Amino acid sequence: MVRPLRLAALAVAAVMLAAPPAVAAPDVVRLRSDADAFIRRAMDRIGVVPGLAIAVVDGDETVMTAGYGVADLATGAPVDADTRFYIASSTKSFTALAIAAMDARGEIDLVSPLSTWSGAPGLPADLGRVSLSDLLSHRSGLDNSPISYRAAFSGDHTPEVMQRLLAATVTLDDTPYGTFRYSNAGYNLATTLLEARDGRDWRLLVRDEVLNPLGMADTTGWLSEARAEGAVITAGHLGYPADGPVRSPLQKVDATMQSAGGLVSTPGDMARWLEVQINDGVLDGRRVFPEGLVASTHQPLAANETTFGPYTRESYGLGWQIGRYGDDVLIHHFGNFSGSRAHVSFMPARRIGVVVMVNEDVLAGGLADLVANYVYDWRAARPDLEAFYDAAVGELVDRRDRGRAAIARQQAERAARPSMLARPVAAYVGTYESPLLGTVRIAERDGAMVVSMGVMEAVAESFTQPESVRVELAPMQGQSIQFGGDGDAPDRLVMMGETFLRR
C-alpha cells in the first residue's frame, strides 16, 4: 500500500515533483485577448451556457480572471471575477488537503486502520482495516449509498442520522479493497467519522485547515452565509429545451453541500488554489503549508487507467486525478451536478493551471474543458490553434443538437405512455419512510402526482410496469417507483432498491 507522506518525508515529495524552471512568461496581454475572443465566440455559437468564469495561473502569477454571460437566468445578474460558481466534485481536493494537514501535525494517521484511531464508531467491525487514505483515494472497496444520497441529493440528514447510517456501509464484490472505484462515499464516510470523533463539521474542517490560511474568503460550503453577504451565486441550468436553457429545478442548498462536492468559489479564489498547488504550498511569496504537504496530495495512490475526453487518467492521489493531456502531466479534478460544471487542472512541469466554471452541464458542460485546453495549447504555441478550436466548437454544437433531439424524443415517448396506476392519484397520497434513505412524500397537484424527497421535488410520469411511475428527482436521472399492497391504497413503495413503508 502506498502511504501518503508524513511531514518528516514531505520534502522528498517536493523534490520528486519539482518542476524545471519556467520558460519566459507568455505575452499575457495577447493570451487574455485571444482567450477572451475564443470564449465569446464559443459561448455565442453553443448558445446554451448562460455563464462562464475562468482563472489562469502561470507560475506564481495570476494572468487572467474573467467572467462572461449571466449567473442566473431568473435574475440576469452578470458573471464577473467575483461571481461564485458551484465546483461540485472539485471540492474533493480541498477536503483531502485539510485531512492531510491534520495528518502532518500528527492529529490523525492517514494510513492506520480506522479502528485504531476512532474505533470507527458505527462501522461494521470487519471493515476496520480501511484507512482514511483508502477512503480519500477511492480504493477502500466500500460503499454507503444512504449517506451519499442524503448528503448530496435529498439533504434529509443530521449528524446523528449520518452516524447511525455508518452501519449501512457495505463491501463491494466487483471492486474489492485496493481497487479504484470513484464515488462520493469515501469522502462522506471519512468526514462523518471525523465529525463523530471531533465534533467538527466538514465545512469547518476545510475552512480552518485550507480556506483561511489561503485567504480564500469568497469560497464556502454555506450558501446561506454567502447570500447573506450579498454574493452573486450562479444557478445550475439545463440547456435541452429548444427555445433555450432553463434554470435547473434542483439547486444546491446548505443541506446538500457535502465533503465530496460542496464548495462555491470565485475565479480569484480558485487562482489562489492553483498557485498553491503549482508552488507546493507557497502563495504570494509566502509559505502557507509545510514544504511537501501539498505535493504529497499529488502522489499516486490508486491505479486508474481510463480516459476522459482528451485526457488520460493513470492514477488518483488525495483528491486529484493524475494523468496527461497530450504529452504533459495534468493533475486535475472536474465536477458536475444538476447543471453546473467545473474544470480545475494544472501542469506541474509547465507551471501553468486553469480553472473554468460554467452553469450548464446537460448539453455543453464540455465547454469548460475546451476552454481550458485552448489555454494550454495557446501556451504551447499550437500552430493550428484557432482552426482546431473553431472545429472543436462545431463538434460541440453538433453534440448539443444530437443531445437535444434525443432528449426531446425520449420525453415524447414517455408522454405517450398510458397510466399504469390502478387507483386514483389521491389513493397514493401520503408519507412513506425508509430507515436508510429517509422520507418520500406523495401529493396531488392539479390532478398530477407530485413526489418529493427532502429538497427534491418532481411531477411523476407514467412508467411501464403495473402500479409504477417514473420520476426525475434529480434532472436527467430517472427513477421508477413501484407501489405495493392490496386494498384501496398502497402501503409501501420501492425506489432505488429500498422499501419505504407508508406511515
N, C-alpha and C positions, 0 to 999 in steps of 0.2 A: 504494500500500500504506500503511495506517495504521500508524504507528510507535509502539510504547509509549514513553512519555515518559522522557527522560533526567533525571537528578537536577536539572540546571540549569533544566529546564522543568516540574518536578513541581509547583511551586507553582501553575502555571496550571491544572493538572488539579484541584487542590484548590479553586480559585476556581470553576471550571466546575461542580463537583459540590456546592459548598457549599449546605447546606440553610438555609431560613429558620429563625429562632429557634423552638424548640419551644414548643408551646402549653402551658398549665398541665398539670401532671402529673395523670394519672388517679387515681382512687381505687384505690390499689394493693391495699388490703385487699379491696375488692369484686371487683377483677379476679381476684385469687387465688381467692377464694371461688367466683365464677361459673365460672371456668375449671376449677377442681377438680371442681365438681359436674358440669359437662358431660363432662369426661374420664371420670369414674367411670360416668356413665350410658351413654356411648358404648361403653366397653370391656365393660360388662356386657351390653348389647344385642347387640354384634357377637360377642363370645364366643370369638373365635379368636386374639386378640392377647394373648399371655401378659404382656408388659411394655411400658411406655411411659415415656419421660422427656421433660421439657420445660424449656426455658430461655427467658425473655422479658427483653429489654433495652429500656429506654426512655431514649434519650439516652445519658447516661453512668452510668446506674443499672440494676443487675440487679434486676428487680422480682419475678421468680419463677424458682425452680428446684425441681423436684419429680420424684418417681418413683412409679410405680404398678405393681402386679402383681409378676410374678416374672421373674428374669433368665434362668432355665433350668429347664424343667420337670423335668429329670433331678435337679436339686438342690433346687429350691424356694426358692433364695436370693431374697429380696425385692429389688425395684428401689428405689433411693433416689438422692439427688442426687450420690452418689459412684460410682454404677454406670457401668461403661464399656460403651458401645454401639459397634458397628462402623458407621462412617459412609460406607463404600463410596465412591462417586464424588464425594461432597462433599470428599474428600481433595484433589481437583484444585486447589482454590483455595489450599490450603496449599503445594503443590508449586510452583504458579505464582508465588506471592509470594516464596518462597525464591529462585527463579531471578531474579525481578525485582530482588531486593535485591542479588544479585551484579552485575547489570547496572548498577544505580545507583552502585555503587562502581567501575565500570569493569573488573571482573574478566572479564566476558564482554560480548558485544554481542548483544542480543536480535534485532536485525534484520539483522545481517550474514549472508551465506550461511555455512552451517556449515563449508564448506571453508576459509574464511578464518581461523577461529579454532582448528580442531581437525584440519583435514584430513579431517574426517568419517570416521574410521577404520572401514573395513568397508562403508560405504555405497556403493552403485553410483555411479560417477563422475558420471553425468548428473543426479544428484539434489542436487548441491552448491549449487544456488541456494536451497534451502529454508533458512529461518532457524528459530531456536528459537521466535520469536514465532509463526511459521506452525504449528509443531507444537503449541504450547500453546493456540492458538485454533481448532484443528481445520480449518485451511484449507490444509494442506500438500499435499493431493492424494496422500498416501502411505498405505500400509498395511503392516503386518507381523504377520500372524496368528500365526506361530510364537512370536514374542516375547510377544505379548499373551496367548496361551493358556497358555504356560508360566508367565508371571508371575502370572496371576490364578487359574488353574484347577488345573493339574497340579502346579505347584511343582517341576517337573523341570528345574532350571537351576542354573548357576553364573555368576559374572560372565564367565568365559571363554566359556561357551556362548552367553550373550546377545550378547556382542560378535561372536562368529562369525556369529550369526544376523542381524546388521545387513545382511549381504549379501543376505538374502532379502527386503529391502524392495522393494515394487513401487509403481508409479503406478496410479492408479485412473482408468479412462476415463470412468466415469459421474459422478465428482466430481473434476474436474481441479484443478490448483493454483489457489488463490484461492477455491474453493468450499467452503462449510461442510459438513462431514460429521463427526458426533460419533462418537468411538471412543476406546478407551484407547490406541491405537497411538502417537499423537503424544507423549503423556506418557511412555510406556515407551521410545520412541526417544530423547527428549530426555535422560532420566536415564541411559539406557545409555551415550549418548555422553559425558555429563558424568562418569560414573564411569570410563569409559575414559580420559578426559583427566586427571581429578584424583584418581582412586582413592577417591572418597568415595561410599559407599552412599547412595541417595536418602533413607533414613531419617535418616542423619547430617546430610545437607543440610537437611532440614526441621527437624530438632531444633535444629541450630546457628543457622539463619537466622530461624526463626519461633517454635518452641515455647519454647525457653529465654528469648528476650527477652520473651515474653509471660507467662512464669511458668505455662505450661500443663503442669504437671508430671505430670498424670494422662492426658496424651494421648501415644500412642506407636504406632509401627509394629511393635514387638516384643511379641507376645502372651506369649512366654515370660518376658520381663522383667516384664510387668505381673502375671502369675500368681505369679512368684517374690516379688513384693512383697505378695502376698495380695489383690490386687484382684479384685473381682467383675466378670466379663465376661459379657455376655449371649450366649446361643446363638441362632442363627437357627432359626426354626420354620416349619413348613408347616401351614396351617390347613384343608386339604381333607378329612381323614378325618371321617366322620360323627360319630364319638364324641369329636372334639376335636382340637386341634393336636398335632403330634408334632415332636420335635427333627429338624431337617434332617440328612440323612446326610452332607452336605458342610459342614464348618465351616472357618473360616479358621485357618491356621497361619502361622508366621513366613514360610515359603517362598512363600506366596500373598498376602502383604501387599505391595502394589506401588504405584508412584507415582501411578497413576491411580485408586487405590481401596485404601488400605492403612493407615488410622488407626482406632484406637478412642479414644473421648473420653467425657467426663462432661458432664452439664448445666452444672456450674460452669465447667469449662474452655471449653465452647462459648459460654457467656455472655461470657467474656473475648474470644473470637474475634469475636463480634458487636459488642462495644463498640469494638474497634479498627477494625472496618470502618466503623461509623457515624461515628466521630470521626477518621477519616483518620490512624491511627497513634498516637493518644493513648489511653492506658489508665490508669485510676485517677489522672487529672490529670497524668500524666507522658508526655512524648513518647517513644515507643518506636522508631518508624520515622521517617525523614526526611519532612518535610511533602510531601504529594503522592504518595509512593510507593504507599501502599495505594490511594489514589484512582485511580492510574494503572491498576491492575488491573481497575477497573470500566469502563474506556473501551471502546467498541465497536470490535472488530477484524474480525469476520466477520458478515455478514448471516445471520440465522437466523429467517426468518419462518414460525413454526409456533405451534401451540397445544399446551398440555399441561394437560388438565383445564380448570380455570377460569383458567389463566394464559396470557397471550400471551408469545411469545418473539420479540424483534426482532433481537437480536444476541448475540454471545458475545465476552467480553473475555479476560482472562488468568485462567482458572479460574472464571469466573462467567457465568451466563446473565443477560441484561439484557432485561427485559420489563415487563409490567404485570399487576397484579391489580386489576381494575376500572379506575379512573382513576389509580391510584397506580403510579409506577415501582417495580418489585420486582426487586431484584438477588438472585439465588438460585442454588443448586445442590442438587440432590437426589442420592440414591444408593440403590442396592438390589443385593443379592446373596444368593441362596440363603436367603431367609427373614429378611433384615434390610433395614430401610428408614430413610432419614434425610431430613429436610426442613430445609434451612438457608436462611434468607432474611432480608432487611431492606428497609425502605423509607427511602431516604435523605432524602426531603423531610419525612417524618413522624418520622424518627429513632427508629424502632422496629424491632426484629428478633426473630425467633422461631426456635428450633430445636426440632424434635420428632423423637424417635428411637423406633422400635418394632422388636420382634424377631419379626415375621411379615410376609411380603410375597408371598404367593400369592393370598390372597383379600381381605385387608383392609389392605394397606400404605397404601392411600389414607387411612386414619385419620390418618396423620401430617399430610397436607395439610389435612384437615378441621379438626383441632385448631388448626393454625397460622392458618387462615382465620378460625376463631372468634375468636381473639385479635385479629386485625386488624380484624374487623368490630365486635367489642366496643369496641375503642379508637375506632372511627369512630361509635359510638353508633347502630348499625343498629337501626331501630325494631322490626323483626320478628325479632330475633336468635334467641331461643330457639325460636320456632316453625319458623323456617327451618332451623335446625341439627338439631332433632329430626327433621324430614322428611329432611334430608340423611343422617342416620344410618340412617333407614329405607331409603333408597335403597341405602346401602352394604350393609345386611343383605340386601336383595334380590339385589344383585350377588354377595354371598357365597353365597347359596343357589343361584343360577344357575351360578356357577363350580364349586361343589361337585358339583352334579348333572352338569355337563358332564365334569368330571374322572372321576367315577365311571363314567359311560357309556363314556368313552374307555378306561378301564382294563379294563372288562368286555369291550369289543370286542377289545382286544389279547390278553386272556387266552384268548379263544376261538379265536385263530389256531392253525392246525396248525404244527408244526415244519417248517421248510424246509431243515433240515440233513440231508445225505445220509449223514453219518458219525456215529458215537457221539461224545458230548461229549469223551471222552478224546483223540480224534484231533486236536482243535483246541488242546489244552493246550500252552502254550509261550510264548516271548517273541518279540515282533515289534518291529522297530525302524524308525524313520524319522529321517533326519538333521535334519529340520525340527521335527517335533512330539515326538520322543522315543520312549519305550518303552511298549508296551501288553503287558500280561501277561494270559494266559487261564488260568484254573484251573477245576477241577471241585470243587464242594462239594455234597454230598448229592444228586448227580445233576444239579445245575444248573450252567450255565456262569456263571462269575464273571469280570468284566472289570475290570481295574484299570489306572490310568494316574497315576503319581505318587501324590498323596494321595487321589485319587478311586477309588471302587470301587462297582460295581453288579452286580446279577444281570441277565443278558441275558434278553430276551423274544423270542418269535418275531416275524419280520418277514414281508414279503410277497413277497420275491424268493428264488429258489433260492440256497442256501448263504449266507444272511444272517440276522442277528439285529438286534434293536433294543436300545439301552442308554441309560440316563439317568445318565451320569457326573455331570452337574450336574442337580439336581432340576428337573423340568418342561422340560428341554431334551433331547429325544430325538434320538439319532443312530443311523444304520444302520451296521453293519459287514458288509462283503461279503468273504467268504473266496474265495481263488483258488488254483489249482494242481491238478494231477492226482495220482493215486496215493492212498495210504492216509491221507495227512494233507495239509492245505493248506500252501503255502509262503509265503503272503502274505495280507494283509488290506488293505482300503481303508476308511478312515474320514476324514470331513471333507475328502474330496478328495485325501488323501495316501495313498501306498502304504507300508505297513510290511512289511518282509521278515522272515521267520522266521529267528531266529538258530540 
